[in-house]
């Protein structure tokens, strides 16, 4: 009898062990959800009518020399390594310095911690895009114009900083935000319906300089009307920016601690291209800006925005998106020399062609009027036009 009991217990133990192993085998491992993707952008600028016309923040190859230029070469490592833990790491191998091109640099390095079973409430920690401006959050692999507009992009060079952010979005809205990118409708990605966070305020890959954090908040709500999808939004941030000492000319006057008020608010309206699309944003605020009358960096008002119109055409498994954009900006760029003063009036038109999902070709023609002034160039008004071509590989 005792032998039968022992055999029965052994059989039960084996059955339980087998069941546990089967359950473990069906549980996704972190490496099952790990993904690697990326893109490479190669550009060629031609027929630039004014070799002195430049755009330091948007594209350093605006220099009057017709040449090939690798604008971005990025890899994205990401994965849902736990039910409520997601990581994202993106280096770029086309960063430039004063000494050359194509250096490696971290763009994104963060993780999301879900606070509920559906991950509708999330905390994001690390270096990431600041939830300010639809076009700022929109991936450069998705955006139609080759560069972001000055008005909102002047808020943050490279659009990123190091901080902690809270995101909320219902499950169905998160799915919609994901599909707006997946379906080729030029979405901004999932940065929540509501976002609030704190960050250093010195732009990415930089240490904080004043022990005072910036604060940002954003609300957006994409919704459908018939076949169309519309997304209005509003966002704003505030803090104090420390102008880097090595970005100030010797004879320029500035505050003793180099701290300057840095705050903005912006409105966004997006009509996704189904087939006609409109993307428009406008922001106002205050920030450091060079004043050539006093040879000093002062807190001044800023304002500006852009409107991009596009039309999505799908034919014979190919995609064509003709577009045009007008932009305006009047204000400073805090991260450039002497918080360089700008007044921009640009217009461009072009077309994006996708013969296959893995390849895109964009051609655009730019008409530019730019006044950008610092201590070294206090009277610098440049006008001109140029043809720009970009080939992009997605993998």
N, C-alpha and C positions, 0 to 999 in steps of 0.2 A: 504493500500500500504506500509505504514511504517512497519507494522508487517511482511509483506512478505520479506522486505529488511533485517529486523533484523534476521528473520529465515534463510535467504540465507547466511548472514554473519556468523551466528552461524554454519551452515552446512559447510561452507568453512573452518572456524577455526578448526572444529573437524576433517575434512579431512586432513588439513595440519598437525595438531598435531599427527594424526595417522600415517601419512607418515614419520614424523620425528622420531617417536618412532620405527617404523619398520626399519628405516635406522640405528638407534642406536642399535637395537637388532641384526642387521647383522654385526655391527662393532666388531671385536674381542677385548675382554677385555684382560688386561695384564695377568690375571690368566688363560686365555685360552691357552696361549703360554708358561706359566711357566712349567718347567720340573725338575724332580729329578731323578738322576741316580747315579751310583757309582760302585765301585769294591773293592774286598778284596783279598790280596795276602798273602798266608801262605807258608813258605819255610821250607826246611829241608836240611841241609848240612851234608854229611857223607863221611867217608873214607878220611879225610883230612890228607895227608901224613906228613905235617909239621905244627905243632900247632902254630908256630911263624909267619906263613904266614898270612898277614892281608890285608884288603882293606877298610880303614876307610871311604872313600867317597862313595864307591859303596855298601857295605853291612857289617855292624858291626858284623854280625853273623859269619864272617870268624875268628874264634878264636880257632879252634882246638877241640871245644866241639860239638859233634853231637847233635843238638837240633832243636826243632820247633821254628819258628820265624815269627811274623807278620810283613811283610815288608811294606805293605801299607793297609790302611783302609779308603777309601775316599768317600765322598759324593759330588756330583756336582749339584748345584742349578743354573739354567740359564733360560733366557727367553727373547724374543723379546717384551719388554714391551711397545714399541711404534714403529711406522713404521721405525724410524731411530735411535732407542735406544735399545741396547742389553746389558744385564748384565750377569756376570759369577762370581760365588763364589764357591770356593772349599776348604774345610777344610780337614785335614788329621788327623786321630786319632791313628796313629802308629809312631809318632815322638818319638825320644829317646833323653835323656839327660844323664849327668854323673850319675844321681841318679836313673834312671830307664827307662822303656819302655812305649810305648803306651800313649803318651801325645797328646792332641789336639793342632793343629797349623794351621794357615792360610797358604795355598799354593797360591791360586789365589783369587784376589778380584779386579775386574776391570769392566769398562763399555765401550762400543763402541758407538761413536756418528757418524752416517752416515752423510756425507756432501752433498749427492745427493739422488735422489729418489730411485736409485738402490743399494745404499750403496756400490758402487764400490770404493768410497773414504771414509776412516774411520779414526777417531782419537780414540785411545785407551788410557785410563787413569787408572792407578792403579798398583797393583802388579801382574805381569804376566811373562810368559816366555820371555826371551830375544831372538829376532830373529837372533840367531847365532847358526848354526849347525843343520842339519836336524834331527839327532838323539836326540839332546837336546830338540827340539820342539816336537818330537814324544812322544805321551803319553806312559807311562809305562804300560798301559793296552793293548797297541797295539804292542810295541816293541817285537821282538822275543828273543834276548839274555836277560838274567835276569837283567843285569846292563848296563849302558851306558859306552862306552869306555873312558878311562882316558884322551886321548889326547884332545878331545874337551870338555868333561864334566868338566875338571879341570878349564875351564874358569869361570864357575859360579856354586857354590854349589847350589843344588836344581834348577838350570837352570833359576832362576827367580830374579827379582829385581823390585823396585818401580820407575815408570817413565811415560813418555808420548811418544806415538808412532803413526806414520802415516802409514797407509796401503793402498795400491791400488791394485786392481785386477779386470779385466773385469768379468761380471756376469758369463760367461761360464767357466772361469778359477776357479772362486770361487766354482761353482758347481762341477767341476772336482776334486778340492782339497778335497771337502767334500766326494765325492763318493769313492775316493781312500782309505779312512778310512772305510766308510760304507760297501764297497764291500770286506773287508778283505784283501786289498792289502798293508797294513802296511804303510799308508801315514802319513805325519807329521801334518796334519790339515791345517786350513786356516790361515796362517800368511801373506797373501798377495803375490803378484808377486813382488812388490817392497815395501820395508819397510825402514823407517828411524826413529830414536828416540833418546831421551836422558833419562838417568836414573842415580840413585844415585851411583851405582858401588860398593856398599858394601855387595851385596848379599841380599836375602830376609829377611824381618822381622828385619832389622837393620837400624839405623839412619845413615844419611850421616855424614862423619867424616872430610871432607875437603872443603866443599862448592864448589867443582868442579865436574861437571857432566861428566859421560861417554857418548860417542856418538857411535851409532851402525847403520849400513846400510846393507841391503841384497837385492839381486836380484836373482830370480829363474824363470824358465820357463818350466813347464810340457807340453809335447806334445806327440802325438801319431804317431807311424810309423807302419802301418799295425795294427796288434793286440797288439803290444807292446806299453808301455807308458814309456817315458824317462823323467827324470827331472834333468838337470844340474843347479848348483847354485854357487854363490860366495857371501861372506859376510865378514865383518870386524868390529872391534870396537877399540876404544882408550879411554884412561883416566888415572887417577892416583888412585891407590888403597892404602888405609891406612891399614897396617898390624895391627890387633888388639893387643893392649898392653898385654892382658892376654894370647896371643898366642906366646909370645916371652920368651924364657928361660932367666934366670937372667944374664948369662955371654955372651949372644949373642950381637954383635955390630949391630947397625942399624942407619938409618938416624934420625936426630933430630925430624922431624915431622912425621916419619914413612910413608911418601908418596913415592910410587914407581910407575914408568911407567908401565902401564898395557895395552898392545895392541896386537891384533892378526888379521890375515886374513886367511880365510879357503875356500877351494874349495869342492864342493859336486857333486857326480854323483850317480843317482839312476836309476836302471832298475827294474821296478816293477815286482813282481813275476807272470808272465803269460805264463808258470808256473815257469820259471827260473828267479831268481832275484839276483841283485847285488846292494849293498849299500856300498858306499865308501866315506870317507872324509879324508882330510889332512889339518892341520893348522900349521902355523909358527908364531912366534912373540917374544915378550919380556915381562918379568914379574919378580916379586920378587922370589928369590930362595936362599936357604941356601947354603953357601960355607964353607965346613968343613975345607978347608985350612986356612981360615982367621977367622973362627967362626963368620961369619957375614951374614946378609941378603943383597943380592946385586941384581941389575937388570941384568938378564942373558937371553940369547937366549933360546927359547924352540921350539920344533917341534914334530910332531907325527900325527898318524892317524890310521885308521882301514879299513878292508874290511870284509863285511859280505855277504856270498852267501847262497841262500835258494832255495827251490823247493816246490811249492804249489801243493798239491795233494788233490783232493776232491773225496771221494768215499763213496757211501751209506749214503749221507747226513752228513758225517763226514769229517773233515779237518785235514790233516797231513802236517807239514812243517819241514822237516829236514833242518838243517843249520850248517854252520861252520863260525867261525870268527877268524881273526888274528888281533892283535893290537900292536902298538908300541908308546911309549911316552918317551921323554927325556926333562925334565923341572921341574919347581917348581909347588907346589900347594899353592897358596897364602893364602888360608883360613885355612890351617893346621898349626900345631906347627912349628914355625921358618920358615914358607914358605917352608915346607919340600921338599927336592930335590928327584926327582924320575927318574928312568929309568926302563921302563916296557916292557916286551916281553911276551905276553900272547897268548894262542891258546885255543879255545874251540869248541866243536861240540855237537850237541844235536838234539832234535826234539820237536816240539809243536804239541799237539793233542787236537782237539776240537770236542768232541763227540756230543755236543749240543752248540748252540750259547752262552748259559749262563755260560759255564764252559770250562776252559782250563787247561791242565796239561803240564808242560814243564820239561824235564829232560836234563841236560847238564853235560859234563865232562870237567873240566878246567885243563890246564897245564900252570903254572905260573912261571915266573922269574921276581922278583921285587927287585930293589935296592931303598930303600926309607930311607933317612937319615936326621937327625936333630941334634941339639946339644947333646941331651940325648943319641941318638943312631947314632954316626957318621960313623959307619961301619956296615951297616945293609943290607945284601944281602940274600934274602930268595927265595928258590925254592920249588915247591911242586905241588900237584894236588889234586883235590877233586871232588866228585859227588854232584850235586845240583839238587833239585827237588822243583818245585813251583806249587801250585794249585791256580787257580784264579777263583773267582766268579764274574760275571758281572750281574748287575741288573739295 
